[in-house]
Amino acid sequence: MAFTLRQLQFFVAAAEAGSVSGAARALSISQSSVTEAIRTLEDDLGVILFDRQARGLLITHKGSAFLRHARQILADVATARTAFRDESEAATGRLSLGVTSLVAGYVLSDILSRFRRAFPQVDLNVIEDNGDYLQHLLIGGELDVAVLLTSSVKDRMALQVETLLVSPYRLWLPLGHALAQQEAIALEELAGLPLIQLMVDEIEESTRRLTAALPVKPEIAFRTRSVEAVRSLVATGAGLAILPSLVYRPWSLEGDRIEIRDVGGDLPTVQVGLAWRRGAPLSAPALNFVRSAQTSVPNR
């Protein structure tokens, strides 16, 4: 029997929640429905999608690969719902879009894919730069909309901001690390341990504030602007990392496993969303982009 869209929805929800109970709450259905859907999907595919553990579900390597396909299938189905609208309603025009580097790699692709399928006649121009410069372009009317870290938007009087996603910071560890035996880790337990620091957007400053109050500072073993480098370094045991869940993936490019754990204490969050000039009416392409973004960003 071929798998169904419903099974894919349940599988994606379980992967994002990390547990059957979390998926059931997100979908407002019973846990047994989620469990049965995942079991049937695994039988149909002939692979194990999750390792069942006492603390929840741990997605397997094959499960992680299938997750990308499942998300794409669901996105294509959502796009198909608008494919047969009257041609007279098809949006045209030009959209100038800004995006920060971190957001470009982990949020923009899903939004842009859906938007371009629904509105292929829009002439799209995308600029990638740092958040401060994008805000300058928005205020000056050179950009219609920006996708960026809304937690770092400074001029709230000049810009309209809508947060779409809130991502907490969590600890990344290599497979088998001693701290991985704990469900949650106190920030103080990281004192003196080597850390890999990501130098992108507001991540560097947030990490510095997190560790500033520790009596024994962590050793910064490596600084990089590449999230893939962080993944590889953590997976091979070169150090730990404190990063938002937004950029977490369970495997490095080399195929090594990366664990993730909660860190106790008052940790910041990364907020991702949209910004546009306050008081200026959105063009039809910009308004359609905002609506597309509102329906295509999952929580992470």
C-alpha positions in Angstrom: 0.0 0.0 0.0 1.4 3.4 -1.0 1.9 5.9 1.8 -0.6 8.7 2.3 -0.3 12.5 2.8 -1.7 12.0 6.3 1.2 9.7 7.2 3.7 12.1 5.8 2.1 14.9 7.9 2.3 12.8 11.0 5.9 11.7 10.3 7.0 15.4 9.8 5.3 16.4 13.0 7.0 13.6 14.9 10.4 14.5 13.5 10.0 18.2 14.4 8.6 17.5 17.9 11.0 14.6 18.7 8.3 12.6 20.3 5.0 10.9 19.6 3.3 12.9 22.4 4.6 16.2 21.0 3.4 15.4 17.5 0.0 14.4 18.8 -0.3 17.7 20.7 0.7 19.7 17.6 -1.8 17.9 15.4 -4.6 17.7 18.0 -4.9 13.9 17.5 -4.3 10.8 19.6 -0.8 9.4 20.2 -1.9 6.0 18.8 -2.8 7.6 15.5 0.7 9.0 15.2 2.3 5.7 16.2 0.3 3.7 13.7 1.0 6.2 10.9 4.7 6.0 11.5 4.7 2.2 11.7 2.7 1.9 8.5 5.0 4.3 6.8 8.1 2.4 7.9 6.5 -0.8 6.6 5.8 0.7 3.3 9.3 2.2 2.8 11.1 -0.8 4.3 13.3 1.4 6.5 13.4 2.4 10.1 12.7 6.1 10.4 13.1 6.6 14.1 15.0 5.0 17.0 12.5 4.6 19.8 14.1 5.7 23.1 12.8 6.4 26.6 13.1 10.1 26.1 11.4 10.2 22.7 12.1 9.6 19.1 15.6 9.9 17.5 15.5 10.2 13.8 17.7 7.8 11.9 20.0 8.7 9.0 17.5 7.3 6.5 14.7 9.0 8.3 16.5 12.3 8.1 17.0 11.9 4.3 13.3 10.9 3.9 12.2 14.0 6.0 13.5 16.3 3.2 11.4 14.4 0.6 8.3 14.4 2.9 8.5 18.2 3.4 8.9 18.8 -0.3 5.9 16.5 -1.1 3.7 18.4 1.4 4.9 21.8 0.0 4.1 20.7 -3.5 0.7 19.6 -2.6 0.0 22.9 -0.9 1.2 24.7 -4.0 -1.0 22.6 -6.2 -4.1 23.9 -4.4 -3.4 27.3 -6.0 -2.2 26.0 -9.4 -5.6 26.3 -11.1 -6.6 29.8 -10.1 -7.9 32.1 -12.8 -5.1 33.5 -14.9 -6.5 36.9 -14.5 -5.6 36.6 -10.8 -2.0 35.7 -11.4 0.3 38.2 -9.7 2.9 40.0 -11.8 5.3 42.8 -11.0 8.7 43.0 -9.2 9.7 42.0 -5.7 13.0 43.2 -4.1 13.8 40.9 -1.2 16.5 41.0 1.4 17.8 38.1 3.5 20.6 37.6 6.0 23.1 34.8 5.5 21.9 32.6 8.3 18.3 32.9 7.3 19.2 32.3 3.6 20.5 28.8 4.3 17.8 27.6 6.7 14.5 29.4 6.2 14.4 31.2 2.9 14.5 28.2 0.6 11.1 26.8 1.8 9.4 30.2 1.6 10.9 31.1 -1.8 10.1 27.7 -3.3 6.4 28.0 -2.4 6.2 31.6 -3.5 7.9 31.0 -6.9 5.6 28.1 -7.7 2.5 30.1 -6.9 3.6 33.4 -8.6 6.0 32.5 -11.4 5.4 35.7 -13.2 6.9 37.9 -10.5 10.3 39.3 -11.3 12.3 38.5 -8.1 15.5 40.2 -7.0 17.2 38.9 -3.8 20.0 40.6 -1.9 21.9 38.8 0.9 23.6 41.1 3.5 23.9 41.7 7.2 20.8 42.7 9.2 21.7 46.3 9.8 22.3 47.0 6.1 19.0 45.3 5.1 17.1 47.5 7.6 18.8 50.6 6.0 17.6 49.5 2.6 14.0 48.8 3.8 13.8 52.3 5.4 15.1 53.8 2.2 12.5 52.0 0.1 15.1 50.0 -1.8 13.7 46.7 -0.5 10.1 45.6 -0.3 10.5 42.9 2.4 13.4 41.3 4.3 13.6 37.9 5.9 15.9 38.2 8.8 16.5 37.8 12.6 13.7 40.0 13.9 15.2 39.9 17.4 17.9 42.2 16.1 15.7 44.8 14.4 16.5 48.1 16.0 14.2 50.7 14.5 10.7 49.4 15.4 9.2 52.8 14.7 10.2 52.7 11.0 9.8 49.0 10.4 6.8 46.7 10.6 8.1 43.3 12.0 6.4 39.9 12.0 8.1 37.0 13.8 7.4 33.7 12.1 9.7 31.3 14.0 11.2 31.3 17.5 14.2 29.0 17.9 15.8 28.2 21.3 19.5 27.7 21.9 20.6 24.1 22.6 23.9 22.3 23.2 25.4 20.3 20.3 27.6 17.3 21.3 29.3 14.4 19.5 27.9 11.0 19.8 28.9 9.3 23.0 29.9 12.5 24.9 29.5 12.2 28.7 27.1 15.1 28.9 24.8 13.4 26.3 23.6 11.0 29.1 21.7 13.9 30.6 18.3 15.2 29.5 19.2 18.8 30.4 22.6 20.3 31.1 23.4 23.2 33.5 25.3 26.0 31.8 27.9 25.8 34.6 28.8 22.3 33.4 30.3 23.8 30.3 33.0 25.7 32.2 36.4 24.9 30.9 35.2 22.8 28.0 36.1 23.6 24.4 33.5 25.4 22.4 33.1 25.9 18.6 31.8 29.5 18.0 29.7 30.5 15.1 30.5 34.0 13.9 27.2 34.8 12.0 24.6 37.5 12.6 23.8 37.9 16.3 24.9 34.3 17.2 28.4 35.3 18.2 27.3 38.0 20.7 24.6 35.7 22.1 27.1 33.0 22.8 29.5 35.5 24.4 26.8 36.7 26.8 25.9 33.1 27.7 29.4 32.2 28.8 30.4 35.6 30.3 28.9 34.9 33.7 30.7 31.5 34.1 33.4 31.4 36.8 35.6 29.4 34.5 35.2 30.4 30.8 34.9 27.8 28.1 37.9 27.5 25.8 37.0 28.8 22.3 38.6 26.0 20.3 37.5 27.3 16.9 35.7 30.3 15.4 34.0 30.0 12.0 31.3 31.5 9.8 30.3 28.1 8.5 27.6 26.1 10.1 28.7 23.0 8.2 32.2 23.5 9.8 30.6 23.6 13.2 28.7 20.4 12.5 31.9 18.6 11.4 34.0 19.9 14.3 31.4 18.9 16.9 30.8 15.5 15.4 34.5 14.6 15.4 34.9 15.7 19.1 36.8 19.0 18.5 34.4 20.8 20.8 30.8 21.6 21.8 28.5 24.3 20.4 25.6 26.3 21.7 23.4 27.2 18.8 19.7 27.7 17.9 17.7 24.7 17.0 17.0 26.4 13.7 20.4 25.3 12.2 20.6 21.9 13.8 20.8 18.8 11.7 21.6 15.3 13.2 24.4 14.5 10.7 27.6 16.2 9.5 28.5 16.2 5.9 30.8 13.2 6.6 27.9 11.2 8.0 28.8 11.5 11.7 26.1 11.8 14.3 25.5 15.0 16.3 23.5 15.0 19.6 21.5 17.9 20.9 20.4 18.6 24.5 18.6 21.3 26.4 20.7 23.7 28.5 19.2 25.0 31.8 19.1 28.7 32.6 17.9 31.8 31.0 19.0 31.3 27.4 18.1 33.6 24.6 16.1 32.7 21.5 16.6 33.4 17.9 13.5 35.0 16.3 13.2 34.8 12.5 10.6 36.6 10.5 9.8 39.5 8.1 10.3 43.2 8.1 9.0 45.9 5.8 8.7 49.7 5.9 6.0 50.9 8.3 3.3 53.0 6.8 4.1 52.1 3.2 1.5 49.9 1.5 2.8 46.6 0.3 2.8 45.9 -3.4 0.8 42.9 -4.6 4.0 40.8 -5.0 5.2 41.8 -1.5 1.8 41.0 0.1 1.7 37.6 -1.6 5.2 36.9 -0.4 4.3 37.8 3.2 1.2 35.5 3.0 3.3 32.7 1.5 5.9 33.1 4.3 3.2 33.0 7.0 2.1 29.5 5.9 5.5 27.9 5.0 7.7 28.3 8.1 7.6 25.4 10.6 8.6 25.9 14.3 12.1 24.7 15.1 
